[in-house]
Amino acid sequence: MTIKVGIVGARGLSTIRGFQSSPEAEVVAICDLDESLLAEASKQFNIPRTYRIFEDMLESDIDAVVIATPMQLHTPQTLAALEAGKHVLSEVTAGVTMDELWWLKENVEKHNQVYMMAENYCYIPENQLINNMVEQGLFGEVYFGEGEYIHDLKSLTVGYNRPSSNNQKTSWRKYWQTGKRGAFYPTHSLGPVMKWFKGDRIESVSCFGTGWHTSPEHKQEDTSITLCRLASGKLIKIRIDCISNRPHNMSYYSLQGTKGCYEAPRGLGDQHKICLTAGQNDKDNLQWQPLKDFYHLLPERYLNATEEQRESGHWGGDYFIIQDFIDAITKNVQPSINVYDACEWTAVAFLSELSAMNGGKAIPMPNFRTSSSFKDQIINLS
């Protein structure tokens, strides 16, 4: 069986190489409001059918949908796709309100379709390597991690986010990204780190902002720091900065455990580095090692990846996220980033906004996995 896939939104073209590298799937349709983009994509990637209306594509014989439209459309389009009997791979974030996350959870549980959130930063090779090393116990017990998303978005609050576009209309990013307080876009920073804390969940969220200095016309503060307290008592720190005038660094992570630590590069010649206490005799003067010395511990499928798979995008991770989505459909297994992960990681955005507007107050995280009534959806601010 070949899975017929439809893509909605130009951003979804980043998955095209992943699908084209798989013998089990074929992209047969693409949907976007931009007719010139449709014609261009259809020709470039040999996609036979184009649509401007999403519901028309859902009425076709596709089996699965990649949702890569602006954030505020992710949940409504996911619900429509599930109701139409389609599997869904959704770009981040999963939704833009807490209510949307509850609707998403309820509908995924209701419909017998696969839902997976496409948090591709979890698939960055170095993040996969650290995950493997955590599973092998090389860090001992991990108890602190951090992720940062530093990406100046001010120029993207107008236009359609296409280099060839001269349109200067206000973009959706003006409202749903720079128009929000707190960690409005947490999943890139949080997702990979949460994967390192096996079986844990976020229990509460606290957020503090720096105020408005660089570009005060945006509601988003220059920098927001969010602390996620896990059920185990361990801690994850997130920094979101999409306003400050500084170089981009969208994939900084660190991890601390009882037997070692890891830090990603910060720029200017820096590299991924690791320190493991095992084998170092002078515990008062521990030394860093290049992470590349441990690349032999990558998951086997990364070590055996073809050149085509390595070139699929996002540092070679896009092929594997697509393969996991396909496996969830064909092998009837839980997707690697399921609806409960998607809701919890995304909810950090809304809880951090509440926290930032209440002096950094710790806001409890509902348990999406066990919630069964409307009472379970209440967020207690007292």
N, C-alpha and C positions, 0 to 999 in steps of 0.2 A: 504494500500500500504506500502510495506517495501522498504526503500531506500537502494539500493545496493551501497556500498562504496568501493573504491579502495584507498590504501595508497601508495604514492611514497616517498621513503626515510625512513630510519630507525627511524629518529626523530619522525615520525608520529605515532609510536607505543605508544607514550605518550597519544594519544587520544583513545586508544583501549578500556579502561575501560568505558570511557564516552559513546562510541557507544554501548558497550555490556550492559550498564545499560538502554539503550533506547529500547523499544519494536518496535520503528518505523524505526530502521536502523539495517543493518547487514554489517560487514566488510567481503567482499567476495574475495578480491584480495589485494596483496601487491607486490610492484615493488622496486627492488634495484639492484645495480651492484654486491653486495656481495652475492654470492650463498649460502655460509654457513649461513649467516644471514637469508636469505629467508627460508631455510629449518628449521632453529631454530624457527623463528617466526610463520611459518605455523603450526608447531607442537604445540608450546606453546599456541597459541591463536586460534587454529582450523580455520585457514584461508585457504580455499580450493584451491585458485589459486595463483600461483606465476609467476612473470614476471621479466625479466631483461631489457626489452625494453619498455619504457614508452608508445610509440605510439601503441604497441600491446595491452596494457591494455586499452587504450582509445577506441580501436576498439571493446572491449567486451561490455557486456550489463550492465555495471555499470552506476549508475545515478549520482554519485558525486565522487570527488577526494579530498583527503587531500594531499597537497603539502608540503613536509617536507624535501626537498633536500637542498643543500647549497644555500646561498642567491642568487648567480648569476643565478640560474636556476628558481627562483620563477616566474618571469614574462614570460619567454618563455614557460614554462610548463603550466602556467595559460592560456595564449592565445591559446595554442593548445587544452587545455581541453574545454574552452568556445566554440571554433570553432567545437569541436566534440559533443557539446550539453550536456556537463557535468557541474554540479554545482561545485563550488570550495571553499574549505576552505584552505587558504594559510598561512603558517607560516610567521613570520616576518623576515626581512622587506619585504614590497611589491615588491621592485625592487632595482636595484643598480645604476640606472642613472635617471635623470629627464625625458629623452625621454621615458624610460620604463614606467614611471608613466603615461605619456600622452597616450601611447599605451594602457595601462591597462584601464584607464578611458574610452577611446573611445570604446574599445571592450566590456567592461561590459555594456555600454549604448547600444551597437549594438545588443548584443545577449541577449535573454530572459532567462538568467540563473542567479542563485544566486552567488554572490561573497562576501565572508566574510574574513577578515583578523583575524587570530587566535591570537590576542594579549591577552594571557591568564592572564597577570598580572592585567588586568581590572577586572578579576573575582576572585582575591584574596578576601576572605571573609571580611577582614578589609577594603579593598578599596571599596567593595560594601556597607559596613556599613557607611563609610564616605559619600559615594554618597547619600545614603538614608537620612542621617542627613542634608546634603546640601539641598536636595529637601524639607525637612521639615522646612528649615529656621533656624536651630539651630546655624549655624555659622554666621548668618546675611548675609551681602554681602561679598562674598569671592573675594579677590583681589590679592593674592600672593600664589603660590604653587611651590613645587620643587620635583624633583625625582632624584635618583642617581642609577647608574649601576656600581658597583665596583666589577670587576671580572677579576682576573689575567689570561689572555689568552695566555701568552707567550708559555707555554708548549703545547698548542693546535695548534700551527702553523706547526706542523709536524704530520704525521699519519692521521688516519681516524676517530679520536674521538671515538674510541671504546676501552674499557679497555683491551680486549683480543688481540688487534691488535699490532703486532710488526713492522708494516710498518712505516718507517721513511721518506717517501716522503713528500715534501712540501705540506702543506694543503692549501685549498682555503682560510682559515682564514688569512694566511700570507699576502694575497693580498687584500681581500675585508673587512677585519676587521683591523688588526694591520698595514696594508699597506695604510690606509687612515688617513687623518687628520680630526679633528672635531668630532662631535657626530655621528659616523658612525652607531651606533645601538641605535637610540633614543626611539623606541616605548615602550619598557618596562618602561622607566622612564616617558615618556610623556603621554602615553595613559590614564592611570588611572587619572592623574591630569586634562587632557583635559575634561574627563567625568564630573569632578566637576565644570567646568566652562560652564554652560549650554548655548547652542546656540552661543557660542563665536567661533572665529577662529583666527589662527595665522596670523598676519599681517607682521611681520618682524623677522629676525633671526640674532643674533650677537654671535660670538664665539671667545673665547680667549684660547690659550693653554699655558702650562707651559714651553714648550721646551722639550728637550730630555736629560734625566739624568740617568734613571735606565737602559734602554736597547736601546741605540741609533741606533741599527741596524733596529729598527722598525720605520716606518714613523709616526705612531700614537704617539702623545705626551703623556707624563706620565699622565697628567690630562687635560681634556678639559671642560671648562665651557661655556654653551650655554644659552643665554637669548632669550626667545620667547616673543615678545611684541604682545599682543592680540589686536584685532580690538577695543575692549572696552578700551584699554590703560592699562589693567592689565598685570601682569608679571608672567612668569613661568621660573624657573631656572633648568637646567639639568647639572648634573656632570657625565661625562663618564671617567672611569679610568680602563683600562684593561692592564696596564703595571706595575704600582707600586707594590712593594712587601708589601702586606698587606692582612688581612683577607677579604674574600668575603662579600659583602653586596649588593645584587642585587635588594632589594625591600625597599629602604628607601624613604619615602615620607613625606612631610609636607604640611600643608594648613593653611592659615591665613585669617580670616574674621573679620568683625566688632564686632561680638559677641562671637568669640571663635577661637581656633586654635587646630591643631592636629600634632603630631610627631610620626613617626614609630620608632622602636628600632634601635639602632646603635651597639648593642652587649654587651657582658659581663654583662648579667643579666638585661639589659634594657628591657622595655616593651612598647607596644603601649599605648600612653597617650593622654589625651585630656583636654582642659581647656575651659569651657563655662562660660561666665560672668553671665548668669542668675543664681540666687540663691547664688552668692557670694557677700556679703555685702561690703567687703573691696576691692575695685577695685584697690588699690595701692599695694596689696599683693595677687594677684590671685594665685591659687594653681592648680597643675595638679591632674587629676583623671585617674585611669586605664581605658583604653578604654573598657576592658571586662565588666565594669559596665553598658555598653550601648549595649551589645550584643543582648538584646531583641528587638533592633531597626533594626536588620538585615532584609533584604528582606525575605518575608514569605517563599519562596522556599528554602532559606538557613536554616531557622529555622526548616523546615519540612523535610530536606534531610535525606535519608536513610543512613545507615552506608556504604553501597556499594557506594553510590554517593559521600559521604564525602571522600572516599578513592580513588577517581578517578584520583588524581594527582594535583599538584600545589595548595596545601593547600585546596583541595576540589573544586577548580574552574573548572576543566576540564569537569566535567559532564555538567555544566550549559552552557559552551561555545558550547559544542556539541548540547545541547538541543536548544539553540538559532539558531544555524545553521540549524537544522532540522525544527524548526518552520518557519524559513524564506522560506524554500522550500515548506513545506506542507500547510502553512497558507498564503502564498503570501504576506509576510510583509517584510519591510526593515530589513536587518541584523543589529545587534546592532553595529557592526563595519563595515561600508560599504566601498565602494571603495573610496569615497571622504575623509573619515577619514584616510583610509589606505594611500592614496596619500599624504595628508597634513602632517601626522605624519612622514612618511618616508622621505618626501622632506626636513625635518629639517636636515637630514644627509648631503645632498648635498649642501644646502644653508650654513650650518655651516662650511663646508670645504671651500667654497668660502670666507666666512667671515674671517676664521682663516688665510687664505692666503692673505687677504687684510686688515690686522691690526685690525680686529674686526669690520669692517664696517657692518652696518645694511643692510641686503639683503632682499628685499621684497619677500613675499610669494605669488605666484599666487593663484587665487581663482579657485580651481578645480571644484567647484560646478557650477559656472556661466560661465567659459571659453567656448567659442564657436568657436574660430578661432585660427589660428597659431599665430596671433599677440598677443593673450592673453597669449601665452606661453613664451614670451620674459621676461628675467630677466634683469632689468636695473641696472647696476653697477655705473651709473654716480651719 
